[in-house]
Amino acid sequence: MKMRLYIVRHADAEDRDAVKYPDDELRPLIRKGKKKAQKAARWFKQRYGLPDRLLVSPAVRTLETARIFQHEFGAVSDSLVVVDALRPDGAQRQVMAELAKYTSDNQVLLFGHEPYLSSLISTLLSGAPDVSIHMKKCGICCLSIDSLVEGKCAMLEWLLDPAMLPDGKKGEG
């Protein structure tokens, strides 16, 4: 069974501030980020339906992004799984082990951070972490995977810049 892995970078968050946020993982989304995540989630739901699973970094900005998607999907809470290995300094081997638990799921959304996500995408596409890919905030990448293995195992279906999403005005598709 083919897995579609959708990789989502968290939306716009508060700026880094060592005084206000001594722990960088506590930075929340800003209003612009919340709106961007809602727009991306609505677009995704209209085109791809409901995912089977949402895997998410424990950082506040990433959890908030994933929960906005989850809310837009009307998904039940057990579809969201917090994965420590999706932290910015996480280990890809641990992410692969977590993904392996869900190979029977058709659609998995994975929420994380740059440059970690680009390195993961690169590894899944080429077997090496150095393919030049840049995920915009709240950008989405779609990979298709026939057989999940560490290294080269995926094909790039598309990479979406969130600025390309329609505003939802009449006449836009």
C-alpha positions in Angstrom: 0.0 0.0 0.0 1.4 3.4 -1.0 1.8 6.0 1.8 1.4 9.7 1.1 3.6 11.6 3.5 2.7 15.3 3.8 5.4 17.3 5.5 4.3 20.6 6.9 6.5 23.3 8.3 5.0 25.2 11.3 3.3 28.5 10.6 4.7 32.0 11.5 5.6 32.3 15.2 6.8 34.9 17.6 10.4 36.0 16.9 13.2 34.4 18.8 13.7 36.3 22.1 16.0 34.8 24.8 14.3 37.0 27.5 10.6 36.4 26.5 11.2 32.8 25.4 14.3 31.4 27.1 13.1 28.0 25.8 12.7 28.4 22.0 10.2 25.6 22.0 7.7 27.8 23.9 7.3 30.4 21.1 3.6 30.5 20.0 2.1 31.3 16.6 1.3 34.8 15.8 -2.0 35.9 14.3 -0.6 35.8 10.7 0.6 32.2 11.3 -2.8 31.1 12.6 -4.5 32.5 9.6 -2.0 30.9 7.2 -2.4 27.5 9.0 -6.2 27.7 8.7 -6.0 28.6 5.0 -3.6 25.7 4.4 -5.7 23.2 6.4 -8.9 24.2 4.5 -7.1 23.8 1.2 -5.7 20.5 2.2 -9.0 19.1 3.4 -10.8 20.2 0.2 -8.3 18.4 -2.0 -7.1 15.4 0.0 -9.7 14.8 2.7 -8.8 13.6 6.2 -5.4 12.2 7.0 -5.0 9.0 9.0 -2.4 10.4 11.3 -0.7 13.7 12.4 2.8 13.4 13.7 4.0 16.6 15.4 7.0 18.1 17.1 6.4 19.0 20.8 7.3 22.7 20.2 4.4 25.0 20.9 4.4 26.6 17.4 4.3 23.2 15.7 1.6 21.8 18.0 -0.5 24.9 17.4 -0.1 24.5 13.7 -1.1 20.8 13.8 -4.0 21.5 16.1 -5.3 24.1 13.6 -5.2 21.4 10.9 -6.8 18.9 13.2 -9.6 21.3 14.1 -10.2 22.1 10.4 -10.3 18.4 9.7 -12.7 17.7 12.6 -10.2 14.9 13.5 -10.4 13.0 16.7 -7.6 13.7 19.2 -6.0 10.3 19.0 -5.0 11.0 15.4 -2.4 13.5 16.7 0.8 11.9 18.0 3.6 14.1 19.5 7.0 12.8 18.4 10.1 14.1 20.3 12.3 13.2 17.4 10.6 15.9 15.3 12.2 18.6 17.5 14.7 20.8 15.5 17.6 18.7 16.8 15.8 15.4 16.5 17.2 12.2 15.0 16.0 11.1 11.6 16.4 7.5 12.5 13.9 7.9 15.3 11.4 9.7 13.0 11.7 6.8 10.5 11.0 4.3 13.4 7.9 6.3 14.3 6.7 6.5 10.7 7.2 2.8 10.4 4.4 2.3 13.0 2.0 3.9 10.5 2.9 2.3 7.2 -0.7 1.0 6.9 -2.0 4.6 7.0 -2.6 6.1 3.6 -2.1 9.7 4.5 0.3 10.9 7.2 0.9 14.6 8.0 4.2 15.3 9.7 4.7 18.8 11.3 8.1 20.1 12.1 10.9 22.7 11.7 13.5 23.9 9.2 16.2 23.0 8.3 15.3 19.6 9.8 12.4 19.0 7.4 14.4 19.8 4.3 17.1 17.4 5.4 14.5 14.7 6.0 12.9 15.3 2.6 16.3 15.2 0.9 17.2 11.9 2.6 13.9 10.3 1.6 14.3 11.5 -2.0 18.0 10.9 -2.6 19.5 9.0 0.3 21.5 12.0 1.4 20.6 15.1 3.5 22.1 17.7 1.1 19.6 18.2 -1.7 18.8 21.9 -1.6 15.1 22.3 -0.5 13.6 25.1 1.4 10.2 24.9 3.1 8.4 28.2 3.7 6.5 28.6 6.9 3.3 26.6 6.6 4.6 25.1 3.4 3.6 21.5 2.5 5.5 18.8 0.7 3.9 15.7 -0.6 6.0 12.5 -0.9 4.7 9.1 -2.1 6.3 6.1 -0.5 5.8 2.5 -1.7 8.1 0.9 0.9 9.4 2.9 3.8 13.1 2.4 4.4 15.9 4.6 5.8 17.4 6.5 2.9 16.0 6.8 -0.6 12.5 5.5 -0.7 10.2 8.4 -1.8 9.1 10.3 -4.9 8.3 14.0 -4.7 4.7 14.6 -5.8 4.7 18.4 -5.0 6.1 21.2 -2.8 3.7 24.0 -2.0 4.6 27.6 -1.1 1.7 28.8 1.0 1.6 32.1 -0.9 0.2 30.0 -3.8 -2.9 29.1 -2.0 -6.1 30.8 -3.2 -7.7 33.4 -0.8 -11.0 31.5 -0.9 -12.8 34.3 -2.7 -15.5 33.3 -5.2 -14.2 32.1 -8.5 -11.0 30.8 -7.1 -10.4 27.0 -7.1 
